[in-house]
Amino acid sequence: MLARRAAGELSASEDRELSELLLSHPDGVYYEEFVRELWQFGGGTAGAGGDYYSRHLERHSGALDFSEGGVSRGYGVFRPAVLVIVLVLVSGFGWWFLRDSADAVPDQIEIVSERGVRKQLVLPDGTKVWLNADSRLVYDGTLETGSTRNVRLEGEAYFDVTRNRNRPFVITTDRISIRVLGTTFNVKAYPDDARTEATLISGEIELSVKDRPNEKILMKPNEKVAVVDHPQVPGLMGSSDEKRLTLTIGNLSKVQVADREYIRETSWINNKLVFKDETMEEIVPKLERWYDVDISLRDTRVKGYRYTATITEEDIGEVLEAMQLIKSFHFKVDSNDVIIY
């Protein structure tokens, strides 16, 4: 089905079925990516896989029937390119994983949500995860067997952790570590952002900052902790790694738009991008991840414009047009490149 999806041969119902299978088996993302790379590498044709295909036919020609009558009518007739991908997929996984084994942690699973994409998945322990755009979640076999359930996050994710008093769930980012038993919360930790946030919806979590391992923060529902990394000022006396971090504790930010109220920190899991009294400079990285675009902000005046809004199904052009009505500026959209001037 993965190969047929790459070839554009899945029906709508089959595509939904495959999406549900991938959602319930997160490690299937690896197979999906493998097939996609094979298809792109071959340009949608047999390409370099032709040698594998020929050798396979020579070896099994007596046992295989590739005529129209020998193919299941329920799935139609495979195009040669799709058949080659399937054969390479079956025979080549051993080589693929052996090739990567020198660089990868044994049994390591990495889930990636690219810019413009948001994913839902269920981890082997039953924990539900919503992965925001431009984010990465990594875990290994110890998630099911170790004394702690460890995952590493780059980007943003919402967790609904399956409760297990004997095996705490631990999330690690570049700046913070969060330890939980069972709860729902959001973590935002993009590597290129100075600000890292943890937002607790229900339950209880213990947060520690990487550069301050002896300090523990016990968070309560509807609380938010933000850790901001400030650049050091050259020549400033007493400057140290510890003083570069600012840690603040506050409450969730609720935004009233029309007759609806949204929690800004977690609205993205419902496919809503919410910002409250934020500058254009702060909003641009969020729009880039949300729409998979690159935005060039050339008018320095526009950087300080402030907006409160909720984005649902609008495209990037419609969003900028609406913002343009509030504060005047010009923009141009060319494919994935956006210029604001």
C-alpha positions in Angstrom: 0.0 0.0 0.0 2.9 2.3 0.7 4.3 1.6 -2.8 0.9 2.2 -4.4 0.5 5.5 -2.5 3.8 6.6 -3.9 2.6 5.7 -7.3 -0.7 7.5 -6.8 -2.7 4.3 -7.2 -4.6 4.2 -3.8 -8.3 4.8 -3.7 -9.6 7.2 -1.1 -10.8 4.5 1.2 -7.4 2.6 1.0 -5.6 5.9 1.6 -7.6 6.4 4.8 -7.0 2.8 5.9 -3.2 3.2 5.4 -3.2 6.5 7.3 -5.0 4.8 10.2 -2.4 2.0 10.2 0.5 4.4 10.3 -1.2 6.3 13.1 -1.5 3.1 15.2 2.0 1.9 14.3 4.4 4.9 14.6 7.4 2.9 13.5 5.7 2.6 10.1 6.8 6.1 9.4 10.3 4.6 8.7 8.8 2.4 6.0 6.8 5.2 4.5 9.9 7.4 4.2 11.9 4.5 2.7 9.4 4.0 0.0 9.1 7.7 -0.7 12.9 8.0 -1.1 13.0 5.0 -3.4 10.3 6.5 -5.5 11.9 9.9 -5.7 15.4 8.5 -6.4 14.1 6.5 -9.3 12.0 9.4 -10.6 8.9 7.2 -10.6 10.5 4.6 -12.9 12.3 1.3 -12.4 15.6 3.2 -12.6 18.4 1.6 -10.5 16.0 -1.0 -9.2 16.0 -2.7 -12.6 18.9 -4.9 -11.8 17.2 -6.1 -8.6 14.0 -6.8 -10.6 15.8 -8.8 -13.3 17.7 -10.9 -10.8 14.5 -11.5 -8.8 12.7 -12.7 -12.0 15.6 -15.1 -12.9 15.5 -16.6 -9.5 11.7 -16.9 -9.1 10.4 -17.0 -12.6 8.9 -20.4 -12.2 7.0 -19.5 -9.1 5.7 -16.0 -10.0 3.0 -15.0 -12.4 3.1 -11.3 -13.3 0.5 -11.5 -16.0 -2.8 -9.6 -15.6 -4.5 -12.8 -14.6 -2.0 -13.5 -11.9 -2.6 -10.2 -10.1 -5.3 -9.7 -7.5 -8.2 -7.9 -9.1 -8.9 -6.1 -5.8 -5.6 -4.1 -6.2 -5.5 -3.8 -9.9 -2.4 -4.3 -12.0 0.9 -3.0 -10.6 2.9 -0.7 -12.8 6.4 -2.1 -13.3 7.9 0.8 -11.3 5.7 0.0 -8.3 6.5 -3.7 -8.5 10.2 -2.9 -8.5 9.8 -0.7 -5.4 8.0 -3.5 -3.6 10.8 -6.0 -4.5 13.5 -3.6 -3.5 11.6 -2.8 -0.3 11.4 -6.5 0.7 14.9 -7.5 -0.3 16.7 -4.3 0.6 15.6 -3.6 4.2 18.4 -5.7 5.6 21.0 -3.7 3.6 19.3 -0.4 4.5 19.3 -0.9 8.3 22.8 -2.4 8.3 24.1 0.6 6.4 22.7 2.9 9.1 23.5 0.8 12.1 26.9 2.3 12.6 25.4 5.8 13.1 22.1 4.9 14.8 21.3 3.9 18.4 20.0 0.3 18.4 16.2 0.1 18.1 16.0 3.9 17.9 12.8 5.3 16.5 12.6 8.8 15.1 9.4 10.5 14.2 9.7 13.6 12.1 6.9 16.1 11.3 8.1 18.4 8.5 7.2 22.1 8.1 3.6 22.5 7.1 2.7 19.1 8.6 1.3 18.0 12.0 1.1 14.4 13.1 -0.7 12.3 15.7 0.8 9.1 17.0 0.6 6.5 19.8 3.8 5.4 21.5 4.3 1.7 22.4 3.4 2.5 26.1 0.0 3.9 25.0 1.0 7.6 25.3 -0.6 9.8 22.7 1.5 12.5 21.1 0.6 15.4 18.8 3.7 16.5 16.9 3.7 20.1 15.6 5.3 21.2 12.3 9.1 21.1 12.0 9.4 18.8 15.0 11.2 15.6 15.9 10.6 12.9 18.5 13.1 10.2 19.3 12.9 7.1 21.6 14.3 3.6 21.7 13.5 0.1 22.9 13.8 1.1 26.6 10.4 2.9 26.3 8.8 -0.5 26.8 11.3 -2.2 29.1 13.4 0.4 31.0 12.8 1.8 34.5 11.9 5.1 32.9 10.2 5.9 29.6 12.6 8.3 27.9 12.0 10.4 24.8 13.8 13.4 23.3 12.0 16.3 21.6 13.1 18.9 19.2 10.3 21.3 18.3 6.8 21.2 19.8 4.6 18.4 21.0 1.5 17.8 23.1 1.6 14.7 25.3 -1.2 12.6 26.9 0.9 10.3 28.9 -0.3 6.8 30.0 -0.1 6.7 33.7 2.5 4.3 35.2 3.7 5.0 38.8 6.5 2.5 38.5 7.9 3.9 35.2 8.1 7.7 35.0 7.9 9.3 31.5 10.8 11.7 30.9 11.1 14.2 28.1 14.4 15.8 27.3 15.1 18.9 25.2 18.2 21.1 24.8 17.3 23.2 27.8 14.8 21.4 30.0 13.9 18.0 31.3 10.3 17.0 32.3 9.4 14.0 34.5 5.8 12.8 34.7 3.8 9.8 35.8 0.6 10.4 33.8 -0.8 13.8 32.6 -1.5 16.0 29.6 0.9 18.9 28.8 2.6 20.8 25.9 6.3 21.3 25.4 7.7 23.9 22.9 11.5 23.6 22.4 12.6 24.5 18.9 16.4 24.5 18.7 16.6 27.9 17.0 14.2 29.6 19.4 15.6 31.4 22.5 12.4 30.6 24.4 11.4 27.1 25.7 8.0 26.5 27.2 6.2 23.8 29.2 2.4 24.1 29.6 0.5 21.8 32.0 -3.1 21.1 31.2 -3.9 18.4 33.8 -2.0 16.3 36.3 1.4 17.2 37.7 4.9 17.4 36.3 8.4 18.1 37.6 10.6 20.3 35.5 14.3 20.9 35.7 16.6 23.2 33.7 19.6 21.7 32.1 22.0 24.4 33.4 20.5 24.3 36.9 20.2 20.5 37.7 19.6 21.0 41.4 16.5 23.2 40.9 13.2 21.4 40.5 9.9 23.1 39.6 6.7 21.2 40.5 4.0 22.5 38.0 0.3 22.5 38.7 -2.6 22.5 36.1 -3.0 25.7 34.0 0.6 26.8 34.8 3.2 27.6 32.2 7.0 27.7 32.7 9.1 29.7 30.2 12.9 29.5 30.0 14.5 32.2 27.9 18.1 32.0 26.8 19.6 35.5 26.6 22.8 36.1 24.6 25.8 37.0 26.8 27.0 40.6 26.7 30.7 40.7 25.8 32.8 42.1 28.6 29.9 42.1 31.2 31.3 41.3 34.6 29.9 38.3 36.3 28.5 36.9 33.1 27.9 33.2 33.3 25.8 30.4 31.8 23.5 30.4 34.8 22.8 34.2 34.5 22.0 33.9 30.8 18.8 32.1 31.5 15.6 33.7 32.7 12.9 31.4 34.1 9.3 32.6 34.6 6.2 30.9 35.9 2.7 32.0 34.8 -0.7 30.9 33.7 -2.1 29.8 30.4 -2.9 32.5 27.8 -6.5 32.4 26.7 -7.6 34.3 23.6 -11.1 35.4 22.9 -11.8 35.6 19.1 -15.4 36.3 18.1 -17.5 34.0 20.4 -14.8 31.4 21.0 -12.1 31.1 23.6 -8.8 29.4 22.8 -5.8 28.4 24.8 -2.9 29.9 22.8 -0.3 27.3 23.8 -2.3 24.2 22.7 -4.6 25.4 20.0 -2.4 24.0 17.3 -3.5 20.4 18.1 -7.0 21.5 16.9 -5.4 22.9 13.7 -5.7 26.5 14.9 -2.7 28.9 15.0 -3.4 31.5 17.7 -1.3 34.5 18.7 -2.1 37.1 21.2 -0.5 40.6 21.1 2.6 39.3 19.4 4.9 41.2 17.1 5.3 40.4 13.4 8.9 39.4 14.1 7.6 36.8 16.7 4.8 35.6 14.4 7.0 35.0 11.2 8.7 31.8 12.5 5.3 30.3 13.4 3.9 31.1 9.9 7.0 29.6 8.3 6.5 26.3 10.2 2.7 26.3 9.8 2.7 26.9 6.0 6.2 25.5 5.0 7.3 28.9 3.6 10.3 31.1 3.9 9.5 34.7 4.8 11.8 37.6 4.2 10.8 40.6 6.4 12.5 43.5 4.6 10.6 46.5 6.2 12.0 47.0 9.7 8.9 49.0 10.7 6.7 45.9 10.2 8.7 43.9 12.6 7.1 45.8 15.5 3.5 45.5 14.4 1.4 43.6 16.9 -1.5 41.2 16.2 -4.0 39.0 18.0 -5.6 36.4 15.7 -6.8 32.8 15.2 -5.8 31.1 11.9 -7.7 28.0 10.8 -8.0 27.1 7.1 -6.7 30.3 5.5 -3.7 30.1 3.2 -0.7 32.3 3.7 -1.9 34.9 1.2 -5.3 35.3 2.9 -3.6 35.6 6.3 -1.2 38.3 5.2 -4.1 40.2 3.5 -6.0 40.2 6.8 -3.0 41.4 8.7 -2.4 44.0 6.0 -5.9 45.5 6.8 -4.9 46.0 10.4 -1.4 47.5 9.8 -0.4 48.6 6.4 2.5 46.8 4.5 3.1 45.2 1.2 3.9 41.5 0.4 4.5 39.1 -2.5 4.1 35.3 -2.5 6.1 33.3 -5.0 5.6 29.6 -4.4 7.3 28.9 -1.0 9.0 32.3 -0.8 7.2 35.3 0.8 8.6 38.8 0.8 7.2 41.5 3.2 8.2 45.0 2.3 
